[in-house]
């Protein structure tokens, strides 16, 4: 199977409690990155076979929900994500938003050891 990325998206009021993050049935970010693959399907936002398309999705997501003005700028998150995607690695962004919430966006490389692919690329 060719390398691809699964996109995951969650926005809430704050980072969830550990008991929820550890629960595979809870629709909140997991405590460990690999656990995203076991979380409810409604957290999946897409599957990408090209790094550029994955980065475009992430750029749109960050533009829609920017970070706090005092936080790391979205452009810096995107630069880091571009490098990770070019190396065929995970790209993970989490921050408090200007609107007062907490955003998590993940682009996780697949295949990955010990995890079943949740959605094969088309």
Secondary structure as UniProt FT lines:
FT   STRAND          4..12
FT   HELIX           18..22
FT   TURN            24..25
FT   HELIX           33..38
FT   HELIX           41..43
FT   STRAND          44..48
FT   HELIX           51..64
FT   TURN            69..70
FT   HELIX           74..86
FT   TURN            87..88
FT   STRAND          91..97
FT   TURN            98..99
FT   STRAND          102..110
FT   TURN            113..114
//
